[in-house]
Amino acid sequence: MTNVSSLIDQKTGAQSRLIYSDQAIYEQELERIFGRCWLFLAHESQVPNPGDFFRTYMGEDEVVVVRQDDRSIRVFLNTCTHRGNRLTRADRGNARAFSCNYHGWAFGLDGSLVTVPLESEVYFNEIDKNQFRLVPVERVDSYHGLIFGCFDKNAPSLGEYLGDMRWYLDVALDAMPGGTELLGATQKVIIHTNWKLSVENVCGDGYHLGWSHGGALKATQSGDFSGFTVGNSSVDLEGGMSVAGLNGNSVLATLDGVSGYAFYPNPTLALKYLSENRAKAVERLGKLRGEKLWGSQLNLTVFPSLQFLPGLNWFRVYHPKGPGKIEMWTWAIAEKAMPDELKQQILDNELLTFGPAGLFDNDDGDNLSACTVQSRGWRTRQMPVYTNMALGRSGKRVGLPGDIASGVVSEHNQRYFYRRWQEHMQAKDWSEVPQYNLNPLEASDEQRTVQTA
């Protein structure tokens, strides 16, 4: 195991470039982060009926999420227990059994080995089928429609893992009756970058928005977004906040209740929906969240690899494919209560901004790939990189959980992201991983408490 204590310096905000390029560190991440943390697998709207399945990844382990006959969810490694072939090659579908293409072994929805061709003739009816069941993922749970899996039986519950982050997640997932759904097919993009750079770019880096995305802003911006202007000539730090200190989870938020739709060329439909349903959101979420956060731009990050942005309405998971490569899966997310015309506009705008040919994603892809490549050179990789903006300028805000810095430009969240990465990489098991929800809600706060998973 690599000693990572010197690779992240919390006091200066420095990171060693080795963490973006070293193969041994990447292998340690597969074990101690992707093999240990709760990982997003699918949205319940993607597997609504018994027999529905969805193929995805946990780190580099391929798994299949299956809706059972009793409507529960089970998850299995997508590999035949005979010779190891991929079991199902379809991205999603409905099945009564999974048959291996190699020798024809077939497994039921519950993972049981049902059929072995020539069982009596060549195995002489002596095979123990129970021994060859599909291998289940140890822990499976869901939160407001999001299905998560975890390989580690000693991990905290999903509710404990999300902690007070649930208070913010509810703004996106539980503001309206019926919850949310994912729209459209899975949009898959391969980028030659380290997975951490993609996550930190979204979890806290508002700094690049007015500069890297200046052209995209000119093409799409229709409203104010925390005072941002093309060319980073101004910003309103009081118009947003960076929230971290929530077990590695984080939020970047504007606070006006409408700017989530600032990057829609024509936001008329969305603004009408917000106006018509504001009172209902306040009733369900409380005044602060219903007025300040619902409809605002929120960058929600569930450590390590799930991010979604209510407002811009994209929903994304990152699958690592080595230290310098990721497969990025994206959908549009919408509240089920939204009218169909608005849902279609949301999907269209997600494709315009963060789809495979999206204006914003192409800017980010170029930058993040170059950051990764520049971490490989023998001399260059000896230079640290920094997230040191606004160090020490965070604290508590009444009625809001987490350690909070002003504005969406601070690099505050990135520092907490790397802190959590370091904590996991140093810990031998979950007993050594610190749990913290800084500045938790108090009984006097007006909002309802966080929901149970």
Disulfide bonds with the S-S distance in Angstrom:
none
